[in-house]
Amino acid sequence: MATVVEHRTTRGRYVVLGASYTMWKSARASRILGDLFPVEEEGTIKAVAVCDASGDLHYFSSELLKVISVDGVDVSEILAAVDGSSTAAVHDS
């Protein structure tokens, strides 16, 4: 089976193919003092590779997706079975 996710803004549903977490950093010489005090930039990218019903590949930021089901079982059912508690306290972001 598969993990099905929903895009938070478009409500499109996709099958998850994989995920990645990438950290990056770059530096360039500053206008004053050149390489002595470089301008540095850094960040992270959390991306998820998904496909739609047509099989077309898409890449989305992980913050834009919400897991709907895993192996055909609703996420709330899985969590209720794991901790035996109600998922009513979980708020959708």
C-alpha positions as CSV (number, residue, x, y, z in Angstrom):
1,M,0.0,0.0,0.0
2,A,1.1,3.6,0.2
3,T,1.1,6.8,2.2
4,V,-1.4,9.3,0.9
5,V,-1.0,13.0,1.5
6,E,-3.1,16.1,0.9
7,H,-1.8,19.5,-0.2
8,R,-3.0,22.0,2.4
9,T,-4.0,24.7,-0.1
10,T,-5.1,23.0,-3.2
11,R,-6.6,19.9,-1.5
12,G,-5.0,17.7,-4.2
13,R,-4.1,14.2,-3.0
14,Y,-0.8,12.5,-3.8
15,V,1.1,9.3,-3.1
16,V,4.4,9.8,-1.2
17,L,7.5,8.4,-3.0
18,G,10.2,9.8,-0.8
19,A,11.4,12.7,1.4
20,S,14.6,14.5,1.9
21,Y,16.2,17.0,4.2
22,T,18.9,19.2,2.8
23,M,21.1,21.8,4.5
24,W,23.0,24.3,2.4
25,K,25.4,27.2,3.0
26,S,27.1,29.6,0.6
27,A,29.6,32.4,0.9
28,R,30.7,35.2,-1.4
29,A,33.2,38.0,-1.0
30,S,31.8,41.2,0.5
31,R,32.3,44.5,-1.2
32,I,34.4,45.8,1.6
33,L,37.3,43.6,2.8
34,G,36.5,40.8,0.2
35,D,37.1,37.3,1.6
36,L,38.1,38.5,5.0
37,F,34.4,39.1,6.0
38,P,32.4,37.1,3.4
39,V,28.6,37.3,3.1
40,E,27.2,34.0,4.2
41,E,23.8,32.5,3.6
42,E,22.5,29.2,4.8
43,G,19.2,27.3,5.1
44,T,17.4,24.0,5.0
45,I,15.1,22.4,2.5
46,K,12.6,19.8,3.5
47,A,11.0,18.3,0.4
48,V,8.7,15.5,-0.4
49,A,8.6,13.7,-3.7
50,V,5.0,12.7,-4.6
51,C,3.0,11.6,-7.7
52,D,-0.5,12.3,-8.7
53,A,-3.1,10.0,-10.3
54,S,-1.5,10.5,-13.7
55,G,1.9,9.4,-12.4
56,D,3.4,12.8,-12.8
57,L,6.1,13.6,-10.3
58,H,5.9,16.7,-8.0
59,Y,8.1,18.1,-5.3
60,F,6.6,20.0,-2.4
61,S,7.8,21.5,0.8
62,S,6.8,19.2,3.7
63,E,5.0,22.0,5.4
64,L,2.5,22.1,2.6
65,L,1.4,18.5,3.0
66,K,-0.8,16.6,5.5
67,V,-0.8,12.8,5.8
68,I,-4.3,11.3,5.2
69,S,-3.7,7.6,5.4
70,V,-0.9,5.0,5.6
71,D,-1.5,1.6,4.0
72,G,-5.2,2.4,3.6
73,V,-5.7,3.1,7.3
74,D,-6.7,6.6,8.4
75,V,-4.0,8.4,10.5
76,S,-6.3,9.0,13.4
77,E,-7.1,5.3,13.6
78,I,-3.4,4.4,13.7
79,L,-2.6,6.9,16.5
80,A,-5.7,5.8,18.5
81,A,-4.4,2.2,18.3
82,V,-0.9,3.3,19.4
83,D,-1.7,5.4,22.4
84,G,-5.3,4.4,23.1
85,S,-6.4,8.0,23.4
86,S,-8.7,10.2,21.4
87,T,-7.2,12.3,18.6
88,A,-9.8,15.0,19.1
89,A,-7.2,17.1,21.0
90,V,-5.0,17.2,17.9
91,H,-5.5,20.5,16.0
92,D,-5.0,20.9,12.3
93,S,-2.4,23.6,11.5
